[in-house]
Amino acid sequence: MPHVIGDDCIMCGSCEAECPMEAISQGDTQFVIDPDVCIDCGACAAVCPVDAISEA
């Protein structure tokens, strides 16, 4: 199951830089994860400073 970024996202970009699949992109109000590309590795969640990323 792919990870998702919640409303707590502070737009720091840490997750985007860490994603090995380049599944994360900047949205209008927060970063978003493309569920079709995400391999559920959890690398993004590990670096999120506000714990805004969780499993869907």
C-alpha positions in Angstrom: 0.0 0.0 0.0 1.5 3.4 -1.0 2.3 6.0 1.6 0.4 9.3 1.7 1.3 12.8 2.9 -1.1 14.4 5.3 -2.2 17.9 6.0 0.7 18.4 8.5 3.2 18.7 5.6 5.3 21.8 6.0 6.6 21.8 2.3 10.2 21.2 3.4 11.0 18.9 0.5 12.9 16.3 2.6 10.7 13.5 1.3 11.0 14.4 -2.3 14.8 14.3 -2.1 14.8 10.9 -0.4 12.3 9.0 -2.7 14.2 6.5 -4.8 11.4 6.2 -7.3 10.8 10.0 -7.7 7.2 9.4 -6.8 6.9 12.6 -4.8 6.2 16.0 -6.2 5.2 19.5 -5.0 1.5 20.2 -4.9 -0.3 23.4 -4.3 -0.4 23.2 -0.5 1.7 20.1 0.3 3.9 17.5 -1.4 2.0 14.5 -2.9 2.9 10.9 -3.6 2.0 9.2 -6.9 0.4 5.9 -5.7 1.2 4.3 -9.1 4.9 4.9 -8.7 5.4 4.5 -4.9 6.9 1.2 -3.9 6.1 1.6 -0.2 9.7 1.6 0.9 9.1 4.1 3.7 12.2 6.2 3.0 10.1 9.4 2.8 8.4 8.7 6.2 11.7 8.2 7.9 13.0 11.7 7.0 9.8 13.7 7.5 10.5 16.1 10.4 6.8 16.5 11.3 5.7 12.8 10.7 3.2 13.9 8.0 3.7 10.7 6.0 1.9 7.4 6.7 0.7 4.3 5.0 -2.5 4.8 3.2 
